[in-house]
Amino acid sequence: MGDNKQPIAEPVLPRLYVTKTALAEMATEVLAHPSIETAWGLYGFRYPKAVFVVGVLRPVASEVVRGYANASAGGQEMVNAMRWLHANERLINQHVKNGINQGKFGFLYKGHSHHTLGFGQYSSVDHSSIYQAVKDDGLEVAVGPLALIKSNGASFGHAPFMGNVVSASRYSRVEFVFYLLTKEMVEYGLPQAVVVRPTIIETVKTLLVPPLGWEFAQNDEFKEQLRHLNSWGCQVKVNHIDSNGKPPLEIQFVIDRVGFKATLVITTDWNYPEAPPRIQLLPKDGSMTWEEANKISAMQWWSRGDDFIDIIGRMLSRSYL
């Protein structure tokens, strides 16, 4: 008997579109580290015949390895940011223009720079990494922009006819080579990603991406809040929750400390501090009733410019915490 297994159809390479905003963010990341390699994450949408790169996740300084001919991006902060974006798919999948359906939203792999290596193509390690991301890690499509800094040098001196004005200029540009690999390409047996020429576009209004919560957009401020709480001996758990049934998610801080009469829960909207936080005390050890806790929680404890530690200080001064 013959083998009736149908052959896998040769994959059709999807068109790649990159927004100007995403391209600028990639260039900014590369130029911020002109002497060493760096890396960043990408996210966007996949349609059957097209891929849109719409955003860049620049890594937190403490969670990216940067060095000469060595760069990797990732860490818990990038994982949290992607989890946030995925969890807000209700916002992404709204139909906003001419009834056009949204593509499938997701992480689109990562980009990195090679300018200190002196050649403008993927290395064998790069090819292996992007192949593993699709074959083993389950990405449906992986886009890997490779960045190179091209510089014409620098000039310094006194600007002509400008008196005491001193000029300093450097003419640099960032060039990208885009690699693409899809699940269909791997299943067909293609051994590696291919170079594609993207179409650079303005932001596409039909492709809605949820706003990153302030935890990511203002990461320094977020970390500062946690440092203040930790310096007071507080234990803090951060949750992403849906408290009002509407996207995007809220960021919730569950705060406790030895000697507290209640657990303090501070819930912030994605755009904190533009929107004030919501405060709730959770009684423990019979220190207060739920009615008392709710009454205290409803009082005014936060003003613009305050840190969370200010809320705790006010509650402690009135023996409510």
C-alpha positions, 0 to 999 in steps of 0.5 A: 500500500502506498503512503497516502500522507499529503505533502506539506504545501510550500509556505507563502512568505508573509509580507512584513510591515513595520511602523515608523514608531517601532523602527524609531524605538529600535534605533533609539535603543541601538544608539543608546549603546553605540559601543556594545551590543544590545537587544530588545523585544518585538510585538505585533500582529499576524495575519494569514499573509502579513505580519505587523511589527507595531511595538518594541519592548526595551529591556530594563537595564538590570535584565539585559546582558549587553557587551562586546559581541554579546547581547541578550534580552529578556528577564521577568520585566519583559515577561510581565509586560508581554503578559500584560499585553496578552491579558488585554486582548479584549481591547486589542480585538475590538473592530474599529474601522470598516469592520476589519478584524484584528490579526492575532496579537503576540510576541514577535521575537527580538532584535539585536545589534551587530555593529561591533562585529563588523559584519551585517548578517546573522551569525550561526548562533543567531540562526539557531536562536530564531529557529529554536524560538519557532520550533521549540518555544512555539512562536508562530512567527519570529521577526529578527531585525539586525541593527548596524550603526553607520557613522561618518565620524564626528566634527567639533569646532567653532561654528563660522560667523557665530561668535562664541558658539561651539558646534559638535556634530556626529553623523550616524544612522542605524541600518536594519536587516530583517530576518523572518521565520514562520511555523509553516517554514519550519514544518516545511523543512526550511533550515533557517530564517530568510531576509525580507524587505519590510514596508515601513508604514505609519501607525495603523489605526485599525491595529489597537495595542493596549497601553502598557501599565505604568509599571512598565511605562514608568518603570523607574517610578514603579521600582522606587515605590517598591524600594520605599515600601521594602525600606519600611519592612513591608512585604509587597505582592504585585498582581495584574487584576480585572477589578471593573470588568473593562480593559485594560487591567489594573495593577494591584499592590498587596502590602503587609508588615509585622504589626499591621492591624490590616493588610493594605491593598492599593489598586492603580489604573494603567495610567497612575498617577493620572488616575488616583489609586483605590485603597482597601483595608483587609482586617486581620486578627479581629483588629477591626470589623469589615464595616470599620475597614470599609469606612476607613478605606473610603477616607481621603488618604492620597494626594497627587505627588504622594508615594504609597509610603505616605498613605501608610504613614497617615494611616499609622499616625491615626492608628488605623493600620 
